Amino acid sequence: MDRRRRPATALLLLLVPLAACVTSSPNPTPGGPRFDNAEVRFTAPTGWELREATLRHGRSWPLVFVANQPLHDDCTVSGSGMSCHSPIDVLGDGGALVTWEVRTCVAQGCALPAGRALTVGNRQGVLGTPPAESCGEIGATDRSAYYVTVTPQRVDILFVCARNPTAATRSALLGFLDAIVWRVP
């Protein structure tokens, strides 16, 4: 081998492993609290909170809430009965709330809405436009909904409500969505 090529070859051999070390996933791997039940498991983004929903009834119910700001109970009991609402009164600037809703359905009621096809965790889904009331009056400036067919009779919807989300918040959310694992066949 020509001696003039040796320094270039040596440099190349040093840079290739270094490049492999700095190449990373485009979205961070979640490192926050874990949710794990018989049907699904996930880890919330680092620094975020999660809270299981209180009330589950009918054909549609919230399963869990995930947010990057403190959450309070979604239902309160008083002398006149139970009242359920968002676990966040007002989103702070940069705040994000994910409301994970489970919907049981039959036939055409299980069809996903029009939207951009994508993968959410280990399932195919659609990024669609959520109903206007999905974020309520918590000060959201951005709204999105991830619709995922879990079984022929079940669609999960992850409603995302955010207020002026930062690039880091968006990236953490996408990392969270990438890491969801449904256990239902």
C-alpha positions in Angstrom: 0.0 0.0 0.0 1.2 3.5 -0.8 2.4 5.3 2.3 0.4 8.4 1.3 -2.9 6.5 1.7 -2.2 5.3 5.2 -3.1 8.5 7.1 -6.4 8.8 5.1 -7.2 5.1 5.9 -6.3 5.6 9.5 -8.5 8.7 9.8 -11.4 6.9 8.1 -11.1 4.0 10.5 -11.3 6.4 13.4 -14.3 8.4 12.1 -16.6 5.6 11.1 -17.0 4.3 14.8 -17.4 7.9 15.9 -20.2 8.6 13.4 -22.0 5.5 14.7 -21.8 6.8 18.2 -23.4 10.2 17.4 -26.1 8.8 15.1 -29.3 8.6 17.2 -33.0 8.1 16.9 -34.8 11.2 15.7 -37.1 11.1 18.8 -36.0 10.5 22.4 -36.8 7.2 24.0 -39.3 7.8 26.8 -37.9 7.4 30.3 -40.9 8.6 32.5 -43.6 6.7 34.4 -44.8 3.4 32.9 -48.4 2.2 32.2 -48.8 -1.5 31.9 -52.1 -3.5 31.7 -53.3 -6.6 29.9 -53.9 -4.7 26.6 -51.2 -2.1 26.2 -47.9 -0.9 27.8 -45.9 2.3 27.3 -43.5 4.6 29.0 -44.4 8.3 29.2 -41.8 10.8 28.1 -39.1 11.7 30.6 -40.4 14.4 33.1 -44.0 13.8 32.1 -46.8 12.5 34.4 -49.5 9.9 33.8 -52.8 9.3 35.6 -55.3 6.5 34.9 -58.8 7.7 34.2 -61.3 7.2 37.0 -64.5 6.3 35.1 -64.8 3.6 32.5 -68.3 2.9 31.1 -70.3 2.7 27.9 -68.8 2.3 24.5 -66.2 5.1 24.9 -64.1 6.0 27.9 -60.7 7.6 28.7 -58.0 5.0 29.7 -55.2 7.3 30.8 -53.9 10.8 30.7 -50.3 11.8 29.9 -49.0 15.4 30.3 -45.9 17.4 30.8 -47.4 19.4 33.6 -49.2 18.3 36.8 -52.4 16.4 36.5 -55.3 16.3 39.0 -58.1 13.8 39.3 -60.4 13.7 36.3 -63.5 13.0 38.4 -64.7 14.4 41.7 -67.5 13.1 43.9 -69.9 15.4 45.8 -73.3 15.2 47.4 -74.9 15.6 44.0 -72.9 12.8 42.3 -69.8 12.4 40.2 -68.5 15.1 37.9 -65.7 14.3 35.4 -63.6 16.8 33.5 -60.1 17.4 32.1 -57.3 16.6 34.5 -55.7 19.9 33.6 -57.6 23.2 34.1 -55.4 25.3 31.8 -52.4 24.3 29.8 -49.3 26.3 30.5 -47.2 27.7 27.7 -45.4 24.7 26.1 -47.9 22.3 27.9 -49.2 19.2 26.3 -52.0 16.7 27.4 -52.7 13.3 25.8 -56.1 11.9 26.5 -56.1 8.2 25.5 -59.6 7.1 24.7 -60.9 3.6 24.1 -63.9 3.2 21.8 -65.7 -0.1 21.2 -67.5 -0.3 17.8 -69.1 -2.5 15.2 -68.9 -2.6 11.4 -68.6 0.8 9.8 -68.4 2.4 13.2 -64.8 1.1 13.4 -63.6 2.7 10.2 -60.8 5.2 10.8 -61.4 8.7 9.6 -59.6 10.3 6.7 -56.1 11.3 7.6 -52.4 10.7 7.1 -51.5 7.0 7.5 -48.7 6.3 10.0 -47.4 3.9 12.5 -48.2 4.3 16.2 -46.1 1.9 18.3 -46.7 -1.6 16.9 -50.0 -0.7 15.0 -51.1 1.2 11.9 -53.1 4.3 12.5 -54.2 7.6 11.1 -53.3 11.1 12.1 -56.6 13.0 11.8 -58.4 16.1 12.9 -60.0 15.8 16.3 -63.5 17.1 17.0 -63.4 20.7 18.2 -64.6 19.7 21.7 -61.7 17.2 22.2 -59.6 19.7 24.1 -62.3 21.5 25.9 -61.5 24.9 27.3 -57.9 24.2 28.5 -56.2 26.8 26.2 -54.9 24.5 23.5 -53.4 26.1 20.4 -52.6 22.8 18.7 -54.9 19.8 18.5 -54.4 16.4 16.8 -55.8 12.9 17.1 -54.1 9.6 16.5 -56.6 6.9 15.6 -55.4 3.3 15.9 -57.4 0.1 15.1 -56.6 -2.2 18.0 -59.1 -5.0 17.1 -62.0 -5.1 14.6 -64.2 -3.9 17.5 -61.9 -1.4 19.1 -60.3 1.9 18.1 -58.0 3.8 20.4 -57.8 7.5 20.0 -55.0 9.6 21.4 -56.2 13.2 21.6 -53.2 15.6 21.8 -53.9 19.1 23.1 -51.0 21.5 23.4 -50.4 25.2 24.0 -47.5 26.6 21.9 -45.5 23.3 22.1 -41.8 23.5 21.7 -39.7 21.3 19.4 -38.6 19.3 22.4 -42.2 18.7 23.5 -43.2 17.6 20.0 -40.2 15.3 19.8 -40.9 13.8 23.2 -44.5 13.1 22.1 -43.4 11.4 18.9 -40.9 9.2 20.9 -43.8 8.2 23.2 -46.0 7.3 20.3 -43.2 5.2 18.7 -42.8 3.2 21.9 -46.4 2.1 22.6 -46.9 -1.7 22.5 -50.4 -3.1 22.2 -50.7 -6.7 23.4 -54.0 -7.4 21.9 -53.5 -9.6 18.8 
